[in-house]
Amino acid sequence: MSRKLLYLFTLLIIGIGVYAIYNNELSSGDEVLSINRYVGEDYGIVFDYPDRFVLEEKEIGNGERRHRLISLIESKSDDERKSDEDKEEITFDIYQNDLDKLSIDEWVLGNGNSNFKLSDGAYSTTSIGEKDAIAYEWSGLYEAKTTVFESGGHIIAVSVKYKTSGNSLTKNYDDLVKTIRFVGAAPQI
């Protein structure tokens, strides 16, 4: 009899695991988060983010250079919404790089869009999947952390802008960066 109970208990545990994977949910503390997936085939990237974030994507470049902005902002009621100047967010800035063909080092150290000049000059080398990356922190209107890598002829700078270090947004950023993967060969633009 106890062998049958052990067998049933094992099946129950496996069933719960399959259900959780099937429903694509993650547990964070006492909170269960549903996860959304962004697939940017034009840039060769995929990442996962909690569904409590609203994803906005728009082109902000000019006729000479493309610059795609993906913003992840925690969804709030209208009463809780902050002004654009006061919002904390996670962003993916995707810059056209097929003309200059800059390395990530050259881009971070030499391009004003990197905001590296607002840092203390320190950076670390890291990796996103199989790709080399550079990570650094900077301070402006907000405190910020940025990770830069190259994919498919684009420089991609993933940043979190925050007011208080160690808040849930910076943890979400760290978790999100770990989910970045590369899909196929993004076309060279």
Secondary structure, 3 states (H helix, E strand, C coil): CHHHHHHHHHHHHHHHHHHHHHCCEEEECCEEEEEEEEEECCCCEEEEEECCEEEEEEECCCCCCCEEEEEEEECCCCCCCCCHHHCCEEEEEEEECCCCCCCHHHHHHHCHHHCHHHECCCCEEEEECCEEEEEEEEECCCEEEEEEEEECCEEEEEEEEECCCCCHHHHHHHHHHHHCEECCCCCCC
